[in-house]
Amino acid sequence: MLNDLVTRLKDILSDNNDNASSGEDDYKRAIAALLCEVAGADHNIDEREQSAKIHLLSQLINVDENEAKRLLTKTEVENESATSLFEYTDKLRQLSQEERFSLVKAMWVVAFADGELDPLEDMVIRKTAELLYVDHSLFIKAKLEAQANA
């Protein structure tokens, strides 16, 4: 699953390299893909998770909710053959520590949106935080803040 995603993402990114805005598109797609990955980790995406993904993506990449829906729909289709989180996190290494924290916290919010934290959701967030070099203390802080607001 994750190997197919890497291949698909490479194909998409190579097509976008001719586009001047491909860097920003890569960034937006990577964030959308990570939110999709955590929501789909337990193989059960309910309306609360879908709503949380739309709302959080619109906040994280500064777009309206309709654009966030469009991007998520496109990303979900591309994500069906996902293979690796690295291809996404690699596009996000330029983020500041605060932005990385916000992304990890958003992922926790999505994971808690349905009222249950699946171990697979936890694993996706944990691996993403590691790949983004988020300090463990910030990882835990993001989890506790998201859990308190759930």
N, CA and C atoms as a LAMMPS dump frame, in Angstrom:
ITEM: TIMESTEP
0
ITEM: NUMBER OF ATOMS
450
ITEM: BOX BOUNDS ff ff ff
-5.0000000000000000e+02 5.0000000000000000e+02
-5.0000000000000000e+02 5.0000000000000000e+02
-5.0000000000000000e+02 5.0000000000000000e+02
ITEM: ATOMS id mol type element x y z
1 1 1 N 0.825 -1.188 0
2 1 2 C 0 0 0
3 1 3 C 0.871 1.255 0
4 2 1 N 1.824 1.357 0.895
5 2 2 C 2.653 2.544 0.977
6 2 3 C 3.614 2.659 -0.205
7 3 1 N 4.115 1.531 -0.734
8 3 2 C 5.014 1.58 -1.895
9 3 3 C 4.297 2.12 -3.126
10 4 1 N 3.031 1.737 -3.286
11 4 2 C 2.241 2.239 -4.413
12 4 3 C 2.04 3.738 -4.294
13 5 1 N 1.845 4.23 -3.075
14 5 2 C 1.666 5.655 -2.859
15 5 3 C 2.912 6.43 -3.257
16 6 1 N 4.066 5.908 -2.901
17 6 2 C 5.318 6.569 -3.26
18 6 3 C 5.421 6.678 -4.78
19 7 1 N 5.128 5.594 -5.453
20 7 2 C 5.191 5.598 -6.915
21 7 3 C 4.222 6.604 -7.503
22 8 1 N 2.978 6.593 -7.005
23 8 2 C 1.966 7.542 -7.501
24 8 3 C 2.373 8.979 -7.217
25 9 1 N 2.873 9.217 -6.007
26 9 2 C 3.266 10.568 -5.635
27 9 3 C 4.434 11.046 -6.489
28 10 1 N 5.39 10.173 -6.751
29 10 2 C 6.508 10.545 -7.622
30 10 3 C 6.012 10.923 -9.005
31 11 1 N 5.059 10.139 -9.537
32 11 2 C 4.49 10.453 -10.852
33 11 3 C 3.784 11.8 -10.836
34 12 1 N 3.016 12.041 -9.795
35 12 2 C 2.283 13.308 -9.684
36 12 3 C 3.255 14.467 -9.559
37 13 1 N 4.25 14.298 -8.708
38 13 2 C 5.211 15.369 -8.48
39 13 3 C 6.047 15.638 -9.717
40 14 1 N 6.404 14.621 -10.462
41 14 2 C 7.186 14.847 -11.677
42 14 3 C 6.354 15.59 -12.712
43 15 1 N 5.058 15.322 -12.768
44 15 2 C 4.171 16.067 -13.669
45 15 3 C 4.072 17.52 -13.249
46 16 1 N 4.141 17.774 -11.957
47 16 2 C 3.993 19.136 -11.439
48 16 3 C 5.293 19.93 -11.492
49 17 1 N 6.413 19.295 -11.744
50 17 2 C 7.687 20.004 -11.74
51 17 3 C 7.735 21.088 -12.804
52 18 1 N 6.973 20.935 -13.888
53 18 2 C 6.927 21.947 -14.933
54 18 3 C 6.12 23.155 -14.49
55 19 1 N 5.331 22.99 -13.481
56 19 2 C 4.442 24.037 -12.984
57 19 3 C 5.189 24.894 -11.962
58 20 1 N 5.105 26.215 -12.104
59 20 2 C 5.818 27.122 -11.191
60 20 3 C 5.331 26.997 -9.759
61 21 1 N 4.09 26.623 -9.573
62 21 2 C 3.541 26.534 -8.225
63 21 3 C 3.583 25.116 -7.682
64 22 1 N 4.36 24.244 -8.289
65 22 2 C 4.376 22.85 -7.862
66 22 3 C 4.843 22.689 -6.424
67 23 1 N 5.759 23.537 -5.954
68 23 2 C 6.22 23.445 -4.573
69 23 3 C 5.098 23.66 -3.592
70 24 1 N 4.268 24.645 -3.855
71 24 2 C 3.129 24.898 -2.978
72 24 3 C 2.082 23.805 -3.111
73 25 1 N 1.868 23.309 -4.317
74 25 2 C 0.934 22.204 -4.511
75 25 3 C 1.409 20.962 -3.779
76 26 1 N 2.709 20.688 -3.837
77 26 2 C 3.282 19.546 -3.132
78 26 3 C 3.031 19.669 -1.632
79 27 1 N 3.246 20.851 -1.114
80 27 2 C 3.045 21.133 0.305
81 27 3 C 1.592 20.874 0.7
82 28 1 N 0.667 21.409 -0.077
83 28 2 C -0.76 21.24 0.222
84 28 3 C -1.18 19.784 0.115
85 29 1 N -0.72 19.123 -0.933
86 29 2 C -1.06 17.71 -1.113
87 29 3 C -0.478 16.857 0.006
88 30 1 N 0.715 17.18 0.426
89 30 2 C 1.356 16.405 1.49
90 30 3 C 0.567 16.518 2.789
91 31 1 N 0.147 17.716 3.123
92 31 2 C -0.635 17.9 4.35
93 31 3 C -1.975 17.179 4.23
94 32 1 N -2.643 17.335 3.09
95 32 2 C -3.924 16.653 2.87
96 32 3 C -3.741 15.138 2.963
97 33 1 N -2.672 14.634 2.37
98 33 2 C -2.417 13.197 2.382
99 33 3 C -2.185 12.674 3.798
100 34 1 N -1.464 13.431 4.608
101 34 2 C -1.22 12.988 5.981
102 34 3 C -2.507 12.954 6.8
103 35 1 N -3.37 13.938 6.595
104 35 2 C -4.662 13.923 7.289
105 35 3 C -5.51 12.743 6.819
106 36 1 N -5.448 12.444 5.53
107 36 2 C -6.167 11.285 4.994
108 36 3 C -5.599 9.982 5.542
109 37 1 N -4.291 9.919 5.648
110 37 2 C -3.648 8.706 6.163
111 37 3 C -4.087 8.404 7.592
112 38 1 N -4.111 9.417 8.429
113 38 2 C -4.496 9.16 9.818
114 38 3 C -5.98 8.807 9.905
115 39 1 N -6.814 9.46 9.129
116 39 2 C -8.25 9.161 9.167
117 39 3 C -8.532 7.757 8.649
118 40 1 N -7.785 7.333 7.654
119 40 2 C -8.028 6.028 7.059
120 40 3 C -7.233 4.895 7.674
121 41 1 N -6.405 5.184 8.642
122 41 2 C -5.549 4.153 9.236
123 41 3 C -6.344 3.002 9.831
124 42 1 N -7.488 3.304 10.426
125 42 2 C -8.311 2.26 11.046
126 42 3 C -9.319 1.661 10.075
127 43 1 N -9.242 2.066 8.809
128 43 2 C -10.123 1.58 7.74
129 43 3 C -11.591 1.903 8.001
130 44 1 N -11.814 2.981 8.74
131 44 2 C -13.183 3.395 9.056
132 44 3 C -13.207 4.912 9.189
133 45 1 N -13.622 5.608 8.137
134 45 2 C -13.688 7.064 8.166
135 45 3 C -15.147 7.464 8.351
136 46 1 N -15.441 8.075 9.485
137 46 2 C -16.82 8.522 9.687
138 46 3 C -16.939 10.02 9.414
139 47 1 N -18.141 10.526 9.497
140 47 2 C -18.418 11.923 9.162
141 47 3 C -17.646 12.903 10.046
142 48 1 N -17.464 12.559 11.309
143 48 2 C -16.728 13.457 12.208
144 48 3 C -15.28 13.606 11.778
145 49 1 N -14.682 12.503 11.362
146 49 2 C -13.302 12.568 10.879
147 49 3 C -13.224 13.343 9.563
148 50 1 N -14.183 13.106 8.684
149 50 2 C -14.199 13.808 7.406
150 50 3 C -14.362 15.309 7.624
151 51 1 N -15.255 15.681 8.501
152 51 2 C -15.478 17.09 8.817
153 51 3 C -14.233 17.72 9.441
154 52 1 N -13.601 16.989 10.335
155 52 2 C -12.371 17.482 10.978
156 52 3 C -11.265 17.674 9.948
157 53 1 N -11.135 16.741 9.015
158 53 2 C -10.106 16.864 7.979
159 53 3 C -10.32 18.133 7.154
160 54 1 N -11.546 18.382 6.751
161 54 2 C -11.84 19.559 5.928
162 54 3 C -11.525 20.839 6.69
163 55 1 N -12.025 20.917 7.895
164 55 2 C -11.822 22.117 8.712
165 55 3 C -10.338 22.364 8.997
166 56 1 N -9.637 21.318 9.399
167 56 2 C -8.226 21.466 9.751
168 56 3 C -7.357 21.75 8.531
169 57 1 N -7.651 21.12 7.408
170 57 2 C -6.877 21.395 6.202
171 57 3 C -7.059 22.84 5.768
172 58 1 N -8.277 23.333 5.844
173 58 2 C -8.507 24.731 5.451
174 58 3 C -7.725 25.681 6.347
175 59 1 N -7.59 25.349 7.624
176 59 2 C -6.8 26.176 8.539
177 59 3 C -5.302 26.055 8.277
178 60 1 N -4.838 24.83 8.074
179 60 2 C -3.407 24.591 7.92
180 60 3 C -2.831 25.187 6.64
181 61 1 N -3.594 25.145 5.55
182 61 2 C -3.053 25.646 4.286
183 61 3 C -3.719 26.944 3.843
184 62 1 N -4.565 27.485 4.709
185 62 2 C -5.159 28.797 4.48
186 62 3 C -5.998 28.87 3.203
187 63 1 N -6.946 27.936 3.071
188 63 2 C -7.89 27.948 1.956
189 63 3 C -9.296 27.831 2.52
190 64 1 N -10.292 28.128 1.682
191 64 2 C -11.664 27.967 2.158
192 64 3 C -12.022 26.478 2.195
193 65 1 N -13.127 26.164 2.851
194 65 2 C -13.485 24.765 3.053
195 65 3 C -13.831 24.056 1.746
196 66 1 N -14.36 24.773 0.756
197 66 2 C -14.648 24.147 -0.536
198 66 3 C -13.364 23.698 -1.223
199 67 1 N -12.341 24.536 -1.178
200 67 2 C -11.045 24.171 -1.758
201 67 3 C -10.443 23.009 -0.971
202 68 1 N -10.595 23.019 0.339
203 68 2 C -10.088 21.923 1.166
204 68 3 C -10.794 20.61 0.804
205 69 1 N -12.106 20.655 0.604
206 69 2 C -12.858 19.461 0.192
207 69 3 C -12.348 18.926 -1.136
208 70 1 N -12.131 19.836 -2.091
209 70 2 C -11.663 19.447 -3.416
210 70 3 C -10.292 18.773 -3.318
211 71 1 N -9.411 19.38 -2.56
212 71 2 C -8.068 18.836 -2.403
213 71 3 C -8.096 17.484 -1.697
214 72 1 N -8.921 17.358 -0.673
215 72 2 C -9.022 16.084 0.04
216 72 3 C -9.599 14.995 -0.848
217 73 1 N -10.602 15.329 -1.636
218 73 2 C -11.194 14.344 -2.538
219 73 3 C -10.157 13.846 -3.529
220 74 1 N -9.413 14.761 -4.104
221 74 2 C -8.361 14.396 -5.051
222 74 3 C -7.283 13.56 -4.363
223 75 1 N -6.897 13.952 -3.18
224 75 2 C -5.847 13.252 -2.443
225 75 3 C -6.301 11.863 -2.014
226 76 1 N -7.562 11.722 -1.607
227 76 2 C -8.068 10.415 -1.185
228 76 3 C -7.992 9.41 -2.321
229 77 1 N -8.31 9.861 -3.531
230 77 2 C -8.227 8.982 -4.693
231 77 3 C -6.773 8.584 -4.942
232 78 1 N -5.876 9.539 -4.857
233 78 2 C -4.459 9.269 -5.08
234 78 3 C -3.871 8.407 -3.967
235 79 1 N -4.446 8.498 -2.769
236 79 2 C -3.93 7.792 -1.595
237 79 3 C -4.305 6.321 -1.537
238 80 1 N -5.206 5.879 -2.38
239 80 2 C -5.674 4.5 -2.284
240 80 3 C -4.544 3.493 -2.381
241 81 1 N -3.492 3.857 -3.062
242 81 2 C -2.358 2.947 -3.191
243 81 3 C -1.142 3.477 -2.423
244 82 1 N -1.395 4.059 -1.277
245 82 2 C -0.337 4.666 -0.469
246 82 3 C 0.713 3.644 -0.045
247 83 1 N 1.97 4.107 -0.035
248 83 2 C 3.058 3.199 0.328
249 83 3 C 3.961 3.716 1.426
250 84 1 N 4.153 5.031 1.527
251 84 2 C 5.115 5.549 2.484
252 84 3 C 4.742 6.955 2.928
253 85 1 N 4.965 7.23 4.186
254 85 2 C 4.752 8.576 4.71
255 85 3 C 5.918 9.497 4.358
256 86 1 N 7.066 8.917 4.065
257 86 2 C 8.265 9.702 3.808
258 86 3 C 8.09 10.678 2.65
259 87 1 N 7.459 10.24 1.596
260 87 2 C 7.284 11.114 0.436
261 87 3 C 6.484 12.353 0.785
262 88 1 N 5.599 12.243 1.742
263 88 2 C 4.829 13.41 2.186
264 88 3 C 5.648 14.266 3.132
265 89 1 N 6.237 13.625 4.119
266 89 2 C 6.976 14.395 5.117
267 89 3 C 8.203 15.058 4.514
268 90 1 N 8.764 14.445 3.489
269 90 2 C 9.917 15.037 2.816
270 90 3 C 9.566 16.406 2.231
271 91 1 N 8.339 16.582 1.798
272 91 2 C 7.887 17.858 1.229
273 91 3 C 7.619 18.902 2.31
274 92 1 N 7.631 18.482 3.567
275 92 2 C 7.261 19.379 4.668
276 92 3 C 8.424 19.707 5.594
277 93 1 N 9.616 19.331 5.224
278 93 2 C 10.771 19.564 6.088
279 93 3 C 11.108 21.039 6.242
280 94 1 N 10.636 21.878 5.332
281 94 2 C 10.912 23.31 5.419
282 94 3 C 10.013 23.994 6.455
283 95 1 N 9.051 23.267 6.992
284 95 2 C 8.164 23.846 7.992
285 95 3 C 8.924 24.182 9.269
286 96 1 N 8.473 25.238 9.921
287 96 2 C 9.041 25.576 11.22
288 96 3 C 8.578 24.549 12.251
289 97 1 N 9.22 24.545 13.395
290 97 2 C 8.824 23.619 14.459
291 97 3 C 7.38 23.875 14.878
292 98 1 N 6.974 25.127 14.904
293 98 2 C 5.587 25.474 15.272
294 98 3 C 4.597 24.921 14.249
295 99 1 N 4.938 25.024 12.968
296 99 2 C 4.062 24.499 11.918
297 99 3 C 4.005 22.974 11.97
298 100 1 N 5.118 22.35 12.269
299 100 2 C 5.143 20.892 12.412
300 100 3 C 4.271 20.464 13.59
301 101 1 N 4.365 21.21 14.685
302 101 2 C 3.529 20.935 15.849
303 101 3 C 2.053 21.055 15.48
304 102 1 N 1.699 22.103 14.743
305 102 2 C 0.3 22.312 14.329
306 102 3 C -0.197 21.161 13.466
307 103 1 N 0.643 20.673 12.585
308 103 2 C 0.261 19.547 11.736
309 103 3 C 0.048 18.288 12.567
310 104 1 N 0.964 18.002 13.46
311 104 2 C 0.836 16.809 14.303
312 104 3 C -0.404 16.927 15.186
313 105 1 N -0.643 18.101 15.721
314 105 2 C -1.846 18.306 16.543
315 105 3 C -3.106 18.104 15.696
316 106 1 N -3.108 18.608 14.474
317 106 2 C -4.261 18.422 13.578
318 106 3 C -4.498 16.935 13.314
319 107 1 N -3.417 16.199 13.165
320 107 2 C -3.555 14.756 12.952
321 107 3 C -4.18 14.085 14.176
322 108 1 N -3.781 14.52 15.363
323 108 2 C -4.388 13.987 16.589
324 108 3 C -5.871 14.342 16.656
325 109 1 N -6.217 15.559 16.276
326 109 2 C -7.627 15.977 16.297
327 109 3 C -8.45 15.069 15.384
328 110 1 N -7.93 14.78 14.2
329 110 2 C -8.627 13.874 13.281
330 110 3 C -8.756 12.488 13.912
331 111 1 N -7.699 12.003 14.523
332 111 2 C -7.724 10.674 15.141
333 111 3 C -8.75 10.584 16.269
334 112 1 N -8.891 11.646 17.037
335 112 2 C -9.834 11.644 18.156
336 112 3 C -11.248 12.033 17.74
337 113 1 N -11.447 12.48 16.507
338 113 2 C -12.746 13.008 16.072
339 113 3 C -13.878 12 16.203
340 114 1 N -13.596 10.724 16.014
341 114 2 C -14.651 9.715 16.098
342 114 3 C -14.826 9.158 17.506
343 115 1 N -14.1 9.717 18.456
344 115 2 C -14.247 9.291 19.84
345 115 3 C -13.381 8.105 20.225
346 116 1 N -12.633 7.56 19.27
347 116 2 C -11.766 6.412 19.541
348 116 3 C -10.398 6.658 18.938
349 117 1 N -9.375 6.248 19.647
350 117 2 C -8.021 6.305 19.107
351 117 3 C -7.594 4.887 18.785
352 118 1 N -7.501 4.606 17.507
353 118 2 C -7.065 3.288 17.047
354 118 3 C -5.534 3.229 17.106
355 119 1 N -4.961 2.089 17.465
356 119 2 C -3.499 1.968 17.491
357 119 3 C -2.842 2.282 16.14
358 120 1 N -3.528 2.009 15.052
359 120 2 C -2.973 2.317 13.735
360 120 3 C -2.927 3.828 13.493
361 121 1 N -3.912 4.547 13.998
362 121 2 C -3.896 6.009 13.897
363 121 3 C -2.722 6.565 14.697
364 122 1 N -2.547 6.041 15.896
365 122 2 C -1.433 6.448 16.739
366 122 3 C -0.103 6.206 16.022
367 123 1 N 0.024 5.039 15.384
368 123 2 C 1.258 4.688 14.688
369 123 3 C 1.549 5.651 13.536
370 124 1 N 0.528 6.02 12.765
371 124 2 C 0.716 6.941 11.641
372 124 3 C 1.191 8.299 12.15
373 125 1 N 0.58 8.785 13.211
374 125 2 C 0.962 10.086 13.76
375 125 3 C 2.372 10.024 14.351
376 126 1 N 2.657 8.964 15.063
377 126 2 C 3.978 8.793 15.676
378 126 3 C 5.071 8.762 14.6
379 127 1 N 4.835 8.011 13.535
380 127 2 C 5.821 7.908 12.454
381 127 3 C 5.984 9.25 11.738
382 128 1 N 4.881 9.949 11.519
383 128 2 C 4.942 11.262 10.879
384 128 3 C 5.757 12.228 11.73
385 129 1 N 5.499 12.238 13.027
386 129 2 C 6.237 13.119 13.93
387 129 3 C 7.733 12.799 13.898
388 130 1 N 8.071 11.525 13.863
389 130 2 C 9.478 11.137 13.782
390 130 3 C 10.107 11.621 12.482
391 131 1 N 9.403 11.44 11.372
392 131 2 C 9.934 11.841 10.074
393 131 3 C 10.068 13.359 9.94
394 132 1 N 9.248 14.084 10.683
395 132 2 C 9.312 15.552 10.667
396 132 3 C 10.223 16.098 11.765
397 133 1 N 10.844 15.217 12.513
398 133 2 C 11.738 15.607 13.606
399 133 3 C 11.043 16.481 14.64
400 134 1 N 9.826 16.088 14.987
401 134 2 C 9.093 16.778 16.05
402 134 3 C 9.566 16.194 17.371
403 135 1 N 9.971 17.065 18.281
404 135 2 C 10.413 16.612 19.601
405 135 3 C 9.315 15.786 20.26
406 136 1 N 9.738 14.759 20.988
407 136 2 C 8.757 13.891 21.63
408 136 3 C 7.871 14.661 22.601
409 137 1 N 8.442 15.637 23.296
410 137 2 C 7.636 16.425 24.238
411 137 3 C 6.539 17.191 23.498
412 138 1 N 6.829 17.693 22.297
413 138 2 C 5.811 18.379 21.502
414 138 3 C 4.791 17.392 20.949
415 139 1 N 5.239 16.212 20.607
416 139 2 C 4.348 15.152 20.154
417 139 3 C 3.305 14.847 21.23
418 140 1 N 3.776 14.678 22.464
419 140 2 C 2.88 14.388 23.591
420 140 3 C 1.978 15.588 23.878
421 141 1 N 2.538 16.783 23.837
422 141 2 C 1.743 17.998 24.075
423 141 3 C 0.617 18.1 23.042
424 142 1 N 0.916 17.847 21.787
425 142 2 C -0.099 17.897 20.73
426 142 3 C -1.2 16.872 20.997
427 143 1 N -0.812 15.69 21.412
428 143 2 C -1.787 14.63 21.697
429 143 3 C -2.697 15.029 22.86
430 144 1 N -2.095 15.525 23.925
431 144 2 C -2.887 15.906 25.105
432 144 3 C -3.827 17.072 24.81
433 145 1 N -3.361 18.054 24.038
434 145 2 C -4.229 19.181 23.679
435 145 3 C -5.39 18.72 22.805
436 146 1 N -5.111 17.867 21.842
437 146 2 C -6.171 17.373 20.963
438 146 3 C -7.157 16.511 21.75
439 147 1 N -6.642 15.703 22.659
440 147 2 C -7.491 14.825 23.465
441 147 3 C -8.387 15.656 24.392
442 148 1 N -7.846 16.722 24.955
443 148 2 C -8.623 17.575 25.852
444 148 3 C -9.75 18.28 25.103
445 149 1 N -9.515 18.593 23.831
446 149 2 C -10.534 19.298 23.038
447 149 3 C -11.49 18.358 22.311
448 150 1 N -11.259 17.049 22.419
449 150 2 C -12.098 16.085 21.697
450 150 3 C -13.46 15.916 22.349
